[in-house]
Amino acid sequence: MNNNKKTVAVIFGGRSAEHDISIITAHTPIIESLLASGNFDVVPIYITKDGSWYSESAMNNIAYFRGEYAERLVTQKKVHLLFDNGLKLIWPGFRQKIVSIDVVFPAMHGTYGEDGSLMGLLRMANVPFVGCDIFASAVAMDKVLTKQVISAEGVPVVPYVWFTRSDWENEQTIWRDAISKLHWPLFVKPVHLGSSIGIAKVKNEKELEQAIEVAFHYDNKALVEESIENLIEVTLPIMGNDELRLAEIERPMNKSEFFDFNDKYISGNKKSGGVNNQYSEIPANINRDLVEKVKEFGKKTYRVLGCEGIARIDFLIDSQSKNVYVNEVNTLPGSLYHHNWRKAGVSGVELVTKLITLAFKRFERDQNTTYTFSSDILRKVGGPKKN
Amino acid sequence: MKRFFSRYHPRFIRSLVYMLQASEYNVRDYVAWLSRVEDFTLVEKRRHIVITKKARILLVTASACLFVFYGAASAMLFLFEFPKGIILFSAIILFSPIILQYAILVPLVLFQVFVQRPITRQKIKRARQKLEKHPAIKIGIAGSFGKTSMREILKTVLTEGKKVAAPGGSHNTPLGIAAFVDTLKGDEEVLIFELGEYYPGDITALCKMIDPDIGIITGVNEAHLEKFGDLHTTAKTIFELADYLGHRPLYVNSDNEEVKKFASKDHILYGRDGVDHLAVENPHTDLSGTSFVLTQELVHIKVQTKLLGLHHIGALSAAADIGIRLGLTVEEIARGLAKTAPFDHRLEPKIDQSGVITLDDSYNGNPDGVAAVIDFLASLSGKRRFYVTPGLVEMGARKEEVHREIGKRLAFAGIEKVILVRNSVTQYIEKGLRENNFQGEVLWYNDALAAFTALPYLTVKGDVVLLQNDWTDQYA
């Protein structure tokens, strides 16, 4: 029996296009691994699509979210948060219950979660949390910002053009001109969305126009970039704060032209209970030089963005020129890519336990950083003017 | 307290009928289970009641009984003055569930005595008559463990040169065998029977029905010890086969210490060293299978099987020898042995997408089988090994000793992770581990389901997971 159990709050769902994926990630592997270890009390916190917070232990079972759970929630009381030198959860009412949270495990993909918003809240609450902090999360959420930051540090990225909705509406000719200088075919992407939502490959002007329209349906900022022909797509999950541990380089063996939402989450998800792995080659069968480049750029990207805990770096490789480009960074890989970690020798239990240890280490480090200092400036405000 | 009050739960009658059904309507097993139940609302864990005709009749009868009890209780209030009336009323209400749990046996026993047994006797008689006329060589296999493995190996080997038939599954009771005999066409050359032993006299009764030409005794150990009381009685029951056979050939497993005590010089011993005149050379086993050479002056059989573990060598050798006895060629025997492979839930290897190798040994629940499997695990180097078990059932008075021994073996084998399911016996495995300076990790789960759910999160590529034994509800 373990009497020293830490209380972990797993936060999932949320106001995001990836709300449902987040529920899967939270359970497979996070909650199930935490419970399997026997070392944690798990408090599931579910945020609805409209932003309401609920928590009950039955939510630890993913079965709760099959069927009409939204109707069940209407009768539930919302959980309240208290920032009291740490995070406390309050279930109000006649028999009010308060639970103190030792560490938070964010499992929210996309907006309000993976984009750094949730991390900001948790920093305010002064509670340790797993994964990347607000800064890395916010940059990685913006595909353009990511390219700008890492290319400034010498990490190769595919040539691209970006613009906002008003840029496109007001100065279309300038942007069309810039786009025409890229090497076609092109990819059009909304800048902030994950899970390949709203992404299209275009071969001509007509397709380009439609794709941009779709991208602006999801986002205010769009990215148009060259597509790599003779493409090998690979991805590399990385874990750590200062010392990094790499998982296996994984090559999604997608059937469609690019790795879209269906490939990632639906077609490969029947048996594995997590993100796509039946269509993956782990480790990717690429030559040693490419492996070394992927590892080098992976680690560099992770450090340049200031990632901590866990992240996954996606790469595009031109199999003829052997050029390797970093495509994007995911600060909360779907299902933590635990299928890959398992092949790299890290079990689900070891993965979540290590991530929680990393969260505590970062918290401890940050506690030793001084954010305030004493000054007498307030006393002087409004005082007699000195000559 | 829970035990007492759960009898008043509306589910109580359903639970009683389920317990009867899960005990295969064996009165002794049902009564023994009754004494162990802590909460009558929670007996259906692994399986659920199947509403058969028999179950429905029992449900209706038991409900009617309870109705009569409550009627009688109410009548007391009217028939007798206060306080006698209320005392009798309370007493009947209080005791009615306890009476009911035994009263439910009355229609069952009546049915068994007056309907089922005469029919069974008739069926067995018909089967015996059919077998008497059947020209096939009959082989009877008795033993506390290893009967099904022996049957499957023999069947696979002998099929290479003969037309062989054997009851499938675990049909080793007179009724199961009678049903099988019904399906015989008459042109079979070899019939193989498992002889199930539950109580003294069982083997003799089956021998009289089958009249075997060749016998095999696979071993004696603590399996079903709760029914036999002691190992001596178990051994005597199993050796009823030897008594019946007289001078006909009887193969006896010399790897098993208990059996060796009873074996005589007339018996043919088989084991890891070989059988009779066939010697074993160069034995080797790993996750891909087992290999060895069977040699005699003129015979040289190279054996390669997918069965895992050196403990199979004895049975494979015995099958080869029986093959020779029945006139199979050396080539046919070698071909047959090469076709032997793990069968369902008996050290059956499976590899999943993540590269985790699971050895499903959930039908192996006897101490000798467990020892053999731990030996096999010990021989696997460079792998992280998980041993998952709820322990063994029906070990009677030797419960603690047997499980501590398992712990000791696991510690000596250097197993990395031992996953135990919380129940009345696994604490002794942990004790055995601790007493023998176990260096690995012990993980506890409240039930088998929780352990199975946790496994994918504990394992990585290359790990070997052994699932040892499975408990059904009546042992929980």
Interface residues (C-beta under 8 A of the other chain):
Chain A: M1 P29 E32 S33 L35 A36 S37 G38 K271 S272 N277 Q278 H338 H339 W341 R342 K343 A344 G345 V346 S347 G348 V349 E350
Chain B: Q353 S354 G355 V356 L443 W444 Y445 T453 A454 L455 P456 Y457 L458 T459 V460 K461 G462
